[in-house]
């Protein structure tokens, strides 16, 4: 069974592996129902979705109809203004078929100009705080991609007491000294303030190339080799306090959950570097080159 720890200061003990419900976005309901059976098999009790994840919220609704109380439920809004964020939250509640979510997150708040709008008067944060006061949400978080996101999260935490952050974490990203320093600094601040740290892209190999012929179930090419995948998953979970959000590639979900259920052993840097060299693993985000270049629906 996958370990459970307190999700920041929320009081909820979440499985350290969070179900990334972007995986449901393009599924038929029958397949989504079968996929959700894996959550009970491996002890997951935390679901992370978003308004922009295709049909994900709708696919979750039948499951939540009888299981809502068993899961910490998180969704996201990508809107930056008060009116649009409030409207999207209400749409998400309707699509999910619930009267509240445990966590609403401002999705990919990485660009400074968008940050100014979302965090200012008449911005999305104001709508989410009101929703919390109304009992529609219990906690508010912030997510993001790219190499600047740890710094942006730090800025966000200085402005507002967010309950959680989400940012990329894997060996290739942490091989960049600047990103590693920024990630570690933000992690330290989160630990000090009781803010949950969610991570994404644990098994990312690199961005797709034109010559790639494999079926594409996520916007990036994943690590599929068994031993390398084990090391990638254990790399994340061997760092105390981090949560791992599962991939949007549902064909790899059970593999990840099996590996996360094992005794976690921190892989040697030499083994991680060998995987990087042999498999052609590259950072998904390169500073000032591909920092925020990704599909709008990406997790």
C-alpha positions in Angstrom: 0.0 0.0 0.0 1.3 3.5 -0.8 2.3 5.6 2.1 0.0 8.4 3.3 1.3 11.6 4.8 -0.4 14.9 5.8 -1.1 17.1 2.8 0.4 20.2 4.1 -1.6 21.9 6.8 -5.0 20.7 5.4 -5.3 18.0 8.0 -5.9 15.4 5.3 -3.5 12.4 5.1 -3.1 11.9 1.4 -1.5 9.0 -0.5 1.9 10.2 -1.6 0.9 9.3 -5.1 -2.0 11.5 -6.3 -4.2 10.4 -9.2 -3.6 12.7 -12.1 -7.1 12.7 -13.6 -5.9 14.2 -16.9 -5.5 10.5 -17.8 -9.4 10.4 -18.1 -9.7 13.3 -20.4 -10.1 11.5 -23.6 -11.7 8.3 -22.4 -15.0 6.7 -22.8 -16.9 6.3 -19.5 -16.5 2.5 -19.4 -12.7 2.7 -19.6 -12.6 5.6 -17.1 -14.5 3.4 -14.7 -12.0 0.6 -15.1 -9.1 3.0 -14.6 -10.6 4.3 -11.4 -10.7 0.8 -10.0 -6.9 1.1 -9.6 -7.2 3.8 -7.0 -8.7 1.3 -4.5 -6.3 -1.4 -5.5 -3.3 0.7 -4.6 -4.8 2.8 -1.8 -5.0 6.2 -3.5 -7.3 8.7 -1.8 -6.5 12.0 -3.6 -7.7 12.9 -7.1 -6.3 15.9 -9.0 -8.2 17.1 -12.1 -8.7 20.4 -13.9 -11.4 22.2 -15.9 -9.1 22.0 -18.9 -8.5 18.3 -18.8 -11.0 17.4 -21.5 -13.9 15.3 -20.2 -12.0 14.4 -17.0 -14.4 16.0 -14.6 -17.4 14.4 -16.3 -15.7 11.0 -16.2 -15.2 11.4 -12.4 -18.8 12.3 -11.7 -20.3 8.8 -11.6 -17.5 7.5 -9.4 -17.8 10.4 -7.0 -21.6 9.9 -6.8 -21.0 7.2 -4.2 -17.3 7.7 -3.3 -17.0 11.4 -2.7 -16.2 11.1 1.0 -13.3 8.7 0.4 -11.2 11.1 -1.6 -9.5 14.5 -1.3 -10.7 16.1 -4.5 -8.8 18.9 -6.3 -9.5 20.7 -9.5 -8.0 23.8 -11.2 -9.0 27.0 -13.0 -6.9 28.5 -15.7 -8.8 31.8 -15.7 -7.1 34.9 -14.2 -10.1 37.3 -13.6 -12.7 37.2 -10.8 -15.7 36.6 -13.0 -14.3 33.9 -15.2 -12.6 32.0 -12.4 -15.8 32.1 -10.4 -17.8 30.9 -13.4 -15.4 28.1 -14.1 -15.4 26.9 -10.6 -19.2 26.6 -10.6 -19.0 24.7 -13.9 -16.5 22.3 -12.4 -18.7 21.6 -9.4 -21.6 20.9 -11.7 -19.5 18.7 -14.0 -18.1 16.8 -11.0 -21.5 16.5 -9.5 -20.3 17.7 -6.1 -21.2 20.6 -3.8 -17.6 21.4 -2.9 -14.0 20.5 -3.7 -11.2 20.1 -1.2 -8.7 22.1 -3.2 -9.0 24.6 -6.0 -5.8 25.6 -7.7 -4.8 28.4 -10.0 -3.5 26.5 -13.0 -0.1 27.2 -14.4 0.4 30.6 -12.8 3.8 31.1 -14.4 3.7 34.3 -16.4 4.3 37.6 -14.5 1.6 39.5 -16.3 -1.0 36.8 -15.6 0.2 36.7 -12.0 -0.5 40.4 -11.6 -4.1 40.0 -12.9 -4.8 36.8 -10.9 -3.4 38.1 -7.6 -4.7 41.7 -7.9 -8.1 43.4 -7.4 -10.8 41.7 -9.4 -8.5 38.7 -10.0 -9.0 35.0 -9.7 -7.7 34.7 -6.2 -10.4 37.0 -4.9 -13.1 34.7 -6.4 -11.5 31.6 -4.9 -11.2 33.2 -1.5 -14.9 34.1 -1.7 -15.7 30.5 -2.7 -13.8 29.2 0.3 -15.8 31.5 2.5 -19.0 30.1 1.0 -17.9 26.5 1.6 -17.5 25.7 -2.1 -13.8 25.0 -1.7 -11.8 24.1 1.4 -8.3 25.1 0.4 -6.6 27.1 -2.4 -3.4 26.1 -4.2 -1.3 27.2 -7.2 0.4 25.1 -9.9 2.9 25.7 -12.7 5.4 24.5 -15.2 8.7 25.7 -16.5 12.1 26.6 -14.9 10.8 29.8 -13.4 7.9 28.3 -11.5 9.7 27.7 -8.1 10.5 31.4 -8.0 6.9 32.3 -9.0 5.5 30.0 -6.3 7.8 31.7 -3.8 6.4 35.0 -4.8 2.8 33.7 -4.6 3.5 32.3 -1.1 4.7 35.7 0.0 1.5 37.2 -1.2 -1.1 34.6 0.1 -1.2 31.6 2.3 -1.7 28.9 -0.3 -2.2 25.4 0.9 -0.3 23.7 -1.8 2.0 24.2 -4.8 2.8 22.0 -7.8 5.9 22.0 -9.9 8.1 19.7 -12.0 10.5 17.4 -10.3 12.7 14.7 -11.8 16.4 14.0 -12.2 16.8 15.8 -15.5 15.2 19.0 -14.2 17.2 18.8 -11.0 20.4 18.4 -13.0 20.1 22.1 -13.8 21.8 23.9 -11.0 19.6 27.0 -11.1 16.4 25.0 -11.2 17.6 22.8 -8.4 18.5 25.8 -6.2 15.1 27.5 -6.8 13.2 24.2 -6.2 15.0 23.5 -3.0 14.5 27.1 -1.7 10.8 26.9 -2.4 10.5 23.5 -0.9 12.2 24.7 2.3 9.7 27.6 2.5 6.8 25.2 2.0 8.1 22.9 4.7 8.4 25.9 7.1 4.9 27.0 6.4 3.1 23.7 6.1 2.5 23.9 2.4 2.0 20.7 0.4 4.5 20.2 -2.4 3.1 18.3 -5.4 5.4 17.2 -8.2 4.8 16.4 -11.9 6.6 14.8 -14.7 8.3 12.0 -12.7 8.6 9.7 -15.7 9.0 12.2 -18.4 11.7 11.3 -20.9 11.6 14.3 -23.3 9.4 16.1 -25.7 8.1 14.2 -28.7 10.1 14.5 -31.9 8.7 14.5 -35.4 10.4 11.1 -36.1 8.8 9.4 -33.1 6.3 6.7 -34.2 5.1 5.6 -30.8 1.4 6.2 -29.8 1.1 9.5 -28.0 -1.0 9.4 -24.8 0.6 12.4 -23.2 2.2 15.6 -24.6 5.7 14.3 -23.8 7.5 11.0 -24.4 7.5 8.9 -21.1 10.1 6.6 -19.7 8.8 3.1 -20.4 11.8 0.9 -19.6 11.0 -0.9 -16.3 14.2 -0.4 -14.3 14.5 3.2 -15.4 10.8 3.9 -14.6 11.4 2.4 -11.1 14.4 4.6 -10.5 12.4 7.7 -11.7 9.4 7.0 -9.4 11.7 6.2 -6.5 13.7 9.3 -7.1 10.7 11.4 -6.3 9.3 9.3 -3.5 12.6 8.9 -1.7 12.6 12.7 -1.0 10.5 13.1 2.2 7.4 15.1 2.0 6.9 15.2 -1.8 3.7 14.1 -3.6 3.9 12.5 -7.0 1.1 13.3 -9.5 0.6 10.4 -11.9 1.1 10.7 -15.6 -1.7 11.5 -18.1 -0.7 8.4 -20.0 -3.2 5.9 -18.5 -1.4 2.9 -20.1 1.4 3.5 -17.6 -0.7 4.2 -14.6 -0.7 0.7 -13.0 3.1 0.4 -13.6 3.7 3.6 -11.7 1.4 2.5 -8.9 3.1 -0.9 -8.6 6.5 0.8 -8.4 5.3 3.3 -5.8 3.9 0.4 -3.7 7.4 -1.1 -3.4 9.9 -0.4 -0.6 11.2 3.0 -1.8 15.0 3.0 -2.4 16.7 6.2 -3.4 18.6 5.5 -6.6 22.2 6.4 -7.0 23.0 9.5 -9.0 25.3 7.4 -11.2 22.3 5.1 -12.1 20.1 8.1 -12.8 22.8 9.7 -15.0 23.2 6.4 -16.9 19.5 6.3 -17.6 19.7 9.9 -18.8 22.6 9.1 -21.2 21.3 5.7 -22.4 17.7 6.7 -23.0 18.2 10.2 -24.2 16.3 11.7 -21.3 16.1 15.5 -21.5 14.5 18.3 -19.4 11.0 19.1 -20.7 11.6 22.7 -19.8 14.8 24.7 -20.7 15.2 28.2 -19.3 14.1 30.9 -21.8 13.7 28.2 -24.6 10.8 26.0 -23.7 9.7 27.3 -20.3 6.0 27.5 -20.9 5.6 25.9 -24.3 3.0 23.1 -23.8 -0.6 22.3 -24.7 -3.3 24.2 -22.9 -4.7 21.0 -21.5 -1.4 19.7 -20.1 -1.3 18.9 -16.4 
